[in-house]
């Protein structure tokens, strides 16, 4: 483990985290992982889906108010 991270690592880590979160939350490839928790609404853009959290009686989805 280096004593100090390289400047490129400091820049690339947030970019990689953004891309990974976007892949998990919007990409059509990962929609089967989200299917139990979301309802398909339509296409949002190239290779992206617009989904909303499923409403279940008495339960709230994490991140939804």
Rosetta blueprint (number, residue, H / E / L):
1 X L
2 X L
3 X L
4 X L
5 X L
6 X L
7 X H
8 X H
9 X H
10 X H
11 X H
12 X H
13 X H
14 X H
15 X H
16 X H
17 X H
18 X H
19 X H
20 X H
21 X H
22 X H
23 X H
24 X H
25 X H
26 X H
27 X E
28 X H
29 X H
30 X H
31 X H
32 X H
33 X H
34 X H
35 X L
36 X L
37 X L
38 X E
39 X E
40 X E
41 X E
42 X E
43 X E
44 X E
45 X E
46 X L
47 X L
48 X E
49 X E
50 X E
51 X E
52 X E
53 X E
54 X L
55 X L
56 X E
57 X L
58 X L
59 X E
60 X L
61 X L
62 X L
63 X L
64 X L
65 X L
